[in-house]
């Protein structure tokens, strides 16, 4: 037991892992069909936007210097609207065409954010807040009211392994980058930008790539969102913005940067999803769900601060 505690403390996401296990057990007791194999893909499909918006927020926060991407959820929502309202009606909705276009659209938004932050030297919160409003405005102009998507390839996401593919893709990309110098350089930039620059690291490029990655991950989240909604709904950006940022903090990535992991953010998203699922199943008011989000976030941040040593995690 002592060895297990030490291993948990050695990981930035150790605290939230305990929270996820506890909430998973609570859901299993509260919901009779929670562990039924027939519901697994549906559950993962509902969870996928939580996980992907959390991962979309993570690279920018790790980059440090106040790095944050408030527009990640708005980007995810924009991709959802772009696919349903623009690509599908114009014959561009086939998976082999739509997926590259949506990934490019999401990555371009992230690229613009990165250039504004790293090259033009805007404060990250100002740059990405501006992007949030622009993307939300575009989404509202394209879909003032929800627009049905009709039959398309995203409809099968909740009954096939597609949610696993969507969630796993950023994790695989991150592991590939971890085998190169990029993730190590990103952590160094987040820990001490001037020192990283003095060591010969191209801080601007590292930061721009971090925001671009986040934009591409948000695009995957937009696809997952479409599979759940079966429509374009431009009103969800704010809801997922709060979830994405809270999940990153729960996952052990400090807002000061220089430390954290995508896997931790997925665990943070899982904690929020399981908490919401449990409270809704118990007919708890949505107002109390929001309150519990805040309470769990505070407990996780405080618990993580005192339960783990300072370290760099790249897993």
N, C-alpha and C positions, 0 to 999 in steps of 0.2 A: 504493500500500500504506500509506504514511504517513497519507494522508487517511482511509483505511478504519479504521485503528487509532484515530485521533482521534475519528471518529464513534462507534466502539464505546465509547470511554472517556467520551464525552459522555452516554451512556445508562446508567441505573441497571442495566439488564439486559444490558449489553454482554458481560460476562464469561460469563454463563450461556448466551448465544446461541452463543458459540464452543463451549462444552461440548456443547450440543444438536447442533450440526452435526457435531462429532466422533463423538458417540454414534450419530447417525443413519447416518453412513458406516459405522461399525463394525457396526451391525445389518444394513445392506445387504450387507456382505461375509459376515457370519456366517450369515444366513438367506436361503436361496435364493428364497423367496416373499415376502420383506419388501416389495419394490417392486411386487409383482403387484397390478394394479388390483382384482382380485377380493377382496383382503384388506383394502383401505383402510378400508371402513366398519366391519369387525370390529375393526380396530386402533383406530380412533377411538372405537368403543364401549367398548373396554377402557380407553382413556385418559381418557374423559370424567369418571369419578369423581375421578381424580387432579387434573384441571384444575379441576373445580368446587369441590372441598374446599379447594384452594389459594386460589381466588378468594373463597370464603366467609370465609377467614381474613384476607384483605387489608385490607378497610376498617377493621376494629377496630384492627389494628396501625398503620395509617397515622394513626389518630386520636390516637396518642401517649399520654402519661401512663401508660405501662405497659400500654396497651391490647392485649388479646389475647382471642381467643374459643376457648378450649379445647374448648367444646361443639360447635363447627361439625360435626365428624365424627359426633358422637353425634346431632346434629340430622338429619344426612343419613341415618344409620342408622334413626332414629326414623321419618322420612318413608317409608322403604322398608317398615318393619314396618306403619306405619299404613295404607298403601295396600293391602298384601297381606292383612293380617289383619282390618282393619276395613272399608275402603271396598269392596273387591271382594265379600266375602260379603254385604254389605248393599245390593247393587245400585247402588253409587255409583262403580263402577270405570270408567265411560265417560270418555274423555279430556276432553270438554267440562265434565264435572262434577269429575272427580278433580284435574285440573291446578290450577284455581283453589283448591280446598280444600287441596291439598298446599302450594301456595305461601303461602296464608294461615297454615297451621299452622307452616311453617318461619319465616315472617316474624314471627309472634307470639312464637316462642321467642327470636328475635333482639331483638325489642322489649323483652321482659322483661329480657334481659341488659343492654340499653342503659339501661333505667330503673334497674336495680340499680347500674350503674356511674356513670351521669351524674347521676342524681337522688338516689338513696339513698347514694351515695358509697362503695359497696363497692369493694375492690381488684378490678380486672378478673380477675386470675387466680383469686381466691376466688369471685367471682360466677359466672364461667363454668365453673369446676370443679364448683361445686354443681349448675349446670345439666347438666353432663356426667353426673354421678351420677344425677340425677333422670331424665333422658332414657334413660340406659342401663337404669335400673331399670324404667321403664315398658315399654321395648322387650322386656326379658327376661320381664316378666309377661305380655305379649301373645304372645310367641313364644319360649318356653323352648327349643324345638328348631326347626330350620328348617322353614318352612311353604311348600309349593309354591304358586306363584301361579296356575298354570294358564294358559289362553290369555287374553291381554289385549293392549292396544295397545302396551305397552312391548316385547313380544316382537320387533317389527319394527325396533327401534332399530339393531341391529347390521348390518342389511342395507339400510338406507335412509339418507338424509342427516340423520336425526334427531340423531345425535351432534354434527354440525356446528351444528345449530340450538341444542342445549343449551349447547354451549361458547360459541357466538357471542352468545347472549342477554345474559349479564352484561357482555360487552365492549361491546355496543351500548348497554346501559343506562348504563354508565360513560361512554361517549363523549357521550351525551346530557346527562348530569349535568355533564360537563366543559365543555359549552357554556353551562351556567348558572353561578351563583356557588357551587354546592354543593361541587364538588371542590376549587376554590381555597380555600374556607373550611375544608374538612376538612384540607388540607395546612397551612394556617396554624394551625389548632387543634393539629395534631400537632407542629408545629415549636415553638410557644410559646403554650400555652393562655391564660395571663394576658394576654399582649399581644393575642391575638385577642379576648378578652373586652373589653379596653380599647378596641379598635377598633370595638366595637358588634356583634360576631358572637355569635349565640346558641350558645354552646359546648355547652350541654346538648342542644339539638335536633340540632345537627350530629353529636354523638356517638351519640345514640339512633338517628338515621337510619343511621349507619354500621353499627351492630350489626344493625339491622333488614334492611338490604341483605344483610349476610352471611347472615342466616337464610334469606332468600329464595333466595340462590344455593345454600345447602346443600340446600334443597328440590329444586332442579333436580338436584343431585347424587344425591339419594335416588331420583329417577326413573331416572337413568342406572344407578345401582346395581341397581335392580330388573330392568332390561333384561339385565344380565349374569348375575345370580344366578338369575333366573326363580323366585325364592322370597324369603321374608323371613328374614333371618339377623341376629340381634341381637348377634352376637359380633364385629363388624368395626369398632366405634367406635375402639378403641385403635390399630389398625393405620393407619387413615386419619387419625387425629389427628396421628401422627408425620409422615406423608407431607405433610399440609396445612401444618404449621408449617415443616417443612424446605423445602418448595417455595417458600414466601414468602421465606425467607431467601436461598435460591439465586437467586431472581428479583430480588434487589437492593433489597428493602424492608427497611430497618433496623428492629429492634425498638424503637428509640427514637421511631419515628413521624415524621411530617412529610415523608416522601419515599416514592416507590414507585409501582407501577402494577399493574393487573390483568394486563396483557400480560406483564410480567415474571414474575408468579406462574405464568402458564400455561407459560412457558418453563421455570421451575423444576420444575414438575410433569412437563413433557416430559422433562427430564433424568433425573428419578428413574424415570419409566416406561421410558425407553429403556435405562437402566442395568439395571433389573430384567429387562426383556425379553431383553437380551443375555446376562446371567448365567444366567438360567433355560435359555435355548437352548443354553448351553454346559454344562449339567448341574452348575452350581455350587450348593452347598448354600445353603439359605435363610439360614443363619447368616452366611455370607459376604456375602450380599446386604445384610443389615442393616449389617454392618461397612462395606461400601462406601458405603452411604447416608451414614453418619457421616463417612467420609473425604472424599467428594465435597463434603459440606456444609462441612466445615472449610476445604477448599481454595477453595471458592467464596467463602466469607465473607472469607477472607484475601486472595484474589485481587481481589475486588471493592473491598476497602478501599484497596488500593494501586494499582489499575488505573484508577480513575475519580475525577474531582473531585467535590466535594460539590455537589449540585444538587437541584432539585425537578423531579420528573417526573410528569406527569399523563396521559400517553398510555396 
